[in-house]
Amino acid sequence: MRTSDRILNKSLKNQIIKTLAQLIADLKSPSEAEEFLKDFFNDKELETYSKRLAVIYWLKKKRSYENIKENLKVSSATIATTQTMLEKPGIKLALTKIEAEEWANQWTEKIKKFVKK
């Protein structure tokens, strides 16, 4: 049995999850977050979790399974499993944050074009 397969005390598990969440919340910028993630996860883990977020985002944007499979190099099973996460409150919150950032970036570009004229 691997160490990671052993059952952790529930109270301790909650405590260490809260510590990780607080650390992520305390990171001051996207560049700090990226630096942490690149150091904390190995390349495969970071790619896996990043792909999972991309699948969720693209499903929300109504991209087809085929498009997602081709672009992200994931299986239909991965997409189907990930699709079940779309209704979870934390995922909905994350998508709201991503869409707000996307909206802000689009308007920033529009304003820059308007100001240059």
N, C-alpha and C positions, 0 to 999 in steps of 0.2 A: 504494500500500500504506500502510495506517495504521501508525503507530508501534506500536500494540498488537498488530499482526499479525506483527511481526518475531520471530524465534526468539531467545530469551534464553539466554545461557550457562547450562548446567544447574547448575553450582556456585553461580552468582550467584542463580539462581532459587530454589534450595533455601535459600540464606542469607536472602533477603528474605521468603520464606514463614515461616521460623523467626522472623524479627524481628516480623512481623505476629502470629504465634501467641503469642509472648512478651508482646507489648504487650497482647493481649486477655487473656491469663492474669494480667497485672499490674493490670488494672482492678479496683478495690476493691469495686465495688457495681454492682447493676443500673442505677442512675441514671448512674454514670460510663460504663458500657458504652453505654447508650442515647445519652448525649451524644456520645460518640465516633462511634457508628454514624451518627447523624443528620448529623454534620459531615463524615464521611469519604465516605459514599455520597450520591449525589444521590437525590431522592425516588423516582424510578422504580427505581433499583437497590435501594434499601432495601425497597421494596414487593415487588419480584421475589424477593429472597432471603427475606424474611419469609413470603411466600406459599409458597415452596418448603418451608420448615420446617413451615408449617401443613398443607400437603398431606401431608407425611411423617407428621406426628403424627396427622392424622385417618385416614389409611390404616391406621396401626397400631391405631387405635381402632375399626376396621372400619366406618367411614362409607362410604356408597355413593359411586360416582363422581358420580352425579346431585346428591347433597347437597353434595359438595365443589365441583362446578362452579357450582352455584347460589350458594353462600355466599361462595366465594373468587373467583368470576368468572374461572375458568381453564378451559382446554379439556381435553377428554378426552386429547388427545395430551400435554399438560403433565402430567396426572396419571399417565399410563402411563409416561412418561419418568422421572418422579420416583419411581414405584413401584419401579423397578429399583435405586434407591439404598437401599432398606430393609435389605438384607443387608450393606451396607458397615460395617466395624467402627466408623468414626467416627460414622456415623449412629446405629448401635445405642447407642453411648456417649452421644450427645446425647439420644436418646429416654429412656435410663435416667435421665439428669440431670433432664430435664423431668418425668418421672413421679415421681421422688423429691421434687421441689419441690412438685408437685401433691399428693402424699400428705401431705407436711409441712403444707401450707396447710389441707388438709381436717381434719387432726387438731388443728391450732391452733384452728380454728373450733369444733370439738367441745369442746375443753378450755375455751375461753372461755365457751361456753354452760353447761358443767357448773359452772364456778367462779362464775358469776353466780347460780346457784340457791341 
